Amino acid sequence: MKWTDSRELAIALADAHPDVDPNRVLFTDLRRWVLELPGFDDDPKHSGEKILEAIQMAWVDEGGFEEE
């Protein structure tokens, strides 16, 4: 998986952290969790706020969470 695979990353994050509300995840934690995912194979330096936001929003969509 790469940083641009936001939907696939969101699914993996939802599986790895089922009790977490993605709306409450800090980008620093999100980045670390993505880097820890099995199958993630991309340069850690290629993450940025827009990429992390896309992953977070995909996770929100995937889990049926609504923003407060």
Secondary structure, DSSP 4 states (H G I P E B T S, - for coil): --TT-HHHHHHHHHHH-TT--GGG--HHHHHHHHHHSTT--S-GGG--HHHHHHHHHHHHHHHT----
